[in-house]
Amino acid sequence: MQDLAGRVAVVTGAASGIGRALAGHLAELEMRVVMADVEAPALAEAARERTDAGHEVVAVQTDVSNADSVAALAERSYE
């Protein structure tokens, strides 16, 4: 399997369910995770959980049905 440590993953729907589980798993693999979701409070909680565990994550409120919001997510991810 390829070593993913230090690489960047962008996960949409990261505040709950499969997206949250995937973001957590990728963080455990030592990836830098950009967590995106439309629900700001739940996203903040999910990101705090990861940072409290010592993982490198960035939370970006994103509405994937809005092109400008997705463009902002991409820009932030490249940063």
C-alpha positions in Angstrom: 0.0 0.0 0.0 1.2 3.5 -0.8 2.4 5.7 2.1 -0.2 8.5 2.5 1.5 10.3 5.4 1.8 14.0 4.8 -0.5 14.0 1.7 -3.7 16.1 1.6 -7.2 14.6 1.5 -10.3 16.7 1.0 -13.4 15.1 2.5 -16.9 16.5 1.9 -19.7 15.6 4.3 -17.0 15.4 7.0 -19.3 16.5 9.9 -21.2 13.2 10.2 -21.6 9.6 9.0 -19.3 8.1 6.4 -17.6 11.4 5.7 -16.7 11.9 9.3 -15.5 8.3 9.6 -13.4 8.6 6.4 -11.8 11.9 7.6 -10.9 10.2 10.9 -9.4 7.2 9.2 -7.4 9.3 6.8 -6.1 11.4 9.7 -5.1 8.2 11.5 -3.0 7.4 8.4 -1.2 10.8 9.1 -2.8 12.6 6.1 -3.5 16.3 6.3 -7.2 16.4 6.1 -9.4 19.2 4.8 -12.9 18.6 6.3 -15.8 20.2 4.5 -19.5 20.3 5.4 -22.4 22.6 5.2 -23.2 22.2 8.9 -20.8 24.6 10.6 -21.3 23.5 14.3 -21.1 19.8 13.6 -18.0 20.4 11.4 -16.3 22.4 14.1 -17.0 19.6 16.6 -15.7 16.9 14.2 -12.5 18.9 13.4 -11.9 19.6 17.1 -12.1 15.8 17.8 -9.4 15.3 15.2 -7.1 18.1 16.4 -7.6 17.0 20.0 -6.2 13.6 18.9 -3.2 15.4 17.5 -4.1 15.3 13.8 -3.6 18.0 11.2 -7.0 19.1 9.9 -8.7 22.2 8.5 -12.4 22.7 8.6 -14.0 24.6 5.8 -17.8 25.2 5.7 -18.8 24.3 2.2 -22.1 24.0 0.3 -21.3 21.6 -2.5 -24.4 22.7 -4.4 -22.8 26.2 -4.8 -19.9 26.6 -7.3 -18.4 29.6 -5.4 -18.4 27.6 -2.2 -16.6 24.7 -3.8 -14.1 27.1 -5.4 -13.4 28.5 -2.0 -12.9 25.0 -0.6 -10.4 24.3 -3.4 -8.5 27.5 -2.8 -8.3 26.8 0.9 -7.2 23.3 0.3 -4.3 24.4 -1.9 -3.2 26.8 0.8 
